[in-house]
């Protein structure tokens, strides 16, 4: 029997799977072959499309020819599929059922092109085996962070006021969206594991199992964030020492019970010795020893530990110029290369700080060649406008994934990584992501995780075609234009030249140039009357630049070779220093902040012009957010420019008003 396609609740946006994108498939005669639950999902998708648009689906061999054959040819766990077309028939085959599901969505993306002309038989295989979303969702409402930490799209899809929401249809609809862009794993709770969330590992594992049941029909494995102190918090042991035999036995028994409830459970996500979370340091143990204890418990079941490398001193003395937060992960983890178990993924943020609009690539990615790595990005826009601003992050992520970590011409991050992980940007908002255009970030992430060297512009076009099927040239071009340059626009009116963190403390929305300057968090810009930026050179600074492979270390070491967009991340520079484009540092600050506001105003006007071409709820929601983005961009411009005018005493060469 076909598995029914999950119905969306009334008023919830279909995102990139509106009914209309299934029309080319749904008007054909389709043959689906193969056994099993995921093939039933494929059958259900095809059956729903054919019922809607007049086509026909067969579940076994039939005497009549078909337009599309979807066939499972084996019983392995491969996610690959082949796609091809001769003069009469389009064929998708896969040796694993998940591959057949991905092949179906490939046909949906192609639309009529899947049934036109000839297509040479081609294999499609994901480059990264784990393509994962980390939900920072709290089971119980946190007094500071709320139901979703760094969530900008309403409440959690999974939890509400201390319990599971049990809206399984919406969870299945979410799984369907994720599978359609290639995501295959989800962690369902916050990496900051509080008391209520900790119990998901033991007496509340049934709630996680129910979520796994909802995700399973679309090939998505469920993961759980756990506290390193679980043997004490949940097991009553006097220690969580990872080398203690009772601790190791507790993890093995607890993990066995997890797999009894969820046979296809993916594994654990762990934030340890970071920002107050417990970890192995309390027992004089290394991160490798901590991770390997959990890995040993998971290994018999095929599970994975995602051990986050976000470890630094968050009680730093701002007076101490020798301690550098950017150095911390490399200092901690590079000496441990080769010490981690095979089923440990060291999960490394793509930049060394914390998801700023502009950072260099983390040197950790190039420093552990014998360790499996998961690269972590942030789809939820904590520091990039919090889904109140349009900021399509595809170009940022693509730059990181294409970066040659051994040198400009060396192997890329996308080739080095074993997994790509994003902090999720979805909630129970009718548009899923709060800002309708932020859906493009989630879709682009999934597609880049499948193919890290993909052209992000082409992925944006894919999202546009799926989200606005049949759109006029005016609509498609307009939406593309407001998204394509939005990351660089956001960079222009916020923090300049890689300096970062000029945000309001705590909630991180809006400007506060000195908001973190005298705090313990290690996020400083060191602006004074002479210049701005952090000296991270090996010769005179913190030595961070030397953590890179030699070609990059030499480039970043000198202001003359350091890329302008990262200059203030690596160097404290005089305001009069002339950049490669001929402008001084301070003039660049003035110019870009004025330019950024102008670009937001232009995008807002362009969006307004699209009103006759869009449904009212979507257009209105984006228009309202553009009003806020323009207000906020002006505030950024005026606070940052005024700060640097007053600090430097250097006037704007163009005589514009600065307060």
Secondary structure, DSSP 4 states (H G I P E B T S, - for coil): -PPPPPPPPTT---TT--GGGGHHHHTSEEEEE--SHHHHHHHHHHHHHHHHHT-EEESS--SS--SEEEEEEEEE----EEEEE-SS-EEEEEEEHHHHHHHHHHHHHHGGGGGSS-EEEEEE--S-SEEEEE--EEEEEETTTEEETT--SSS-SSEETTEE---HHHHHHHHHHHHHTT--EEE-S-SS--HHHHGGGTTTHHHHHHHHHHHHTTT-EEEEE--TTHHHHTT--S---TT-HHHHHHHHHHHHHHHHH-TT--EEEE--SSTT---GGGGT--HHHHHHHHHHHHHTTT-EEEEE-----SS--TT-SS--GGGHHHHHHGGGTT-S-TTEEEEEESBSSSS-SS-PBPTHHHH-TTS-EEEEEE-S-TTTTTTTS----HHHHHHHHH-BTTSTTS-BHHHH-SEEEEE----SSTTSSSSGGGHHHHHHHHHHHH-TTS-HHHHHHHHHHHHTTT--HHHHHHHHHHHHTHHHHHHHHSS-TT----B-TTT--SB-TTTTTTSTT-------SSEES----TTTS-SGGGGS-HHHHHHHHSTTTS-GGGHHHH--EETTPBPTTS-BHHHHHHHHHHHHHHHHHHHHHHHHHTGGGS-HHHHHHHHHHHHHHHHHHHHHHHHHHHHHHHHH-PPPTT-----
